[in-house]
């Protein structure tokens, strides 16, 4: 459960950081938007290291599904565009994959 909190927090910082660059380059916002964005991306990387996992690759793979769901929530909350049914189906498939990665039996 603790990992989920770290994953969600990491997703918030990553999406916020990436969005700052999107705003600058795609929405004609000031380049100053990239300053908090860069700090946000550094925070994302630091937060993701807090997830307890034996291997970085597995932690990142599981995070991918959380990132996808978080991105769709961002789409809805910040960009005011609700996810469509394909977004929902796709994210559900990704979360199923996260479950397999996190809870699948491992050879000891």
Buried (B, 14 or more C-beta within 10 A) or exposed (E): EEBEEBBBBBBBBBBBBBBBBBBBEEEEBEEEBBEEBEBBBEBBEEBBEBBEBEEEEBBEBBBBBBBBBBBBBBBEEEEEEEBEEEBEEBBEEBBEBBEEBBEEEEEE
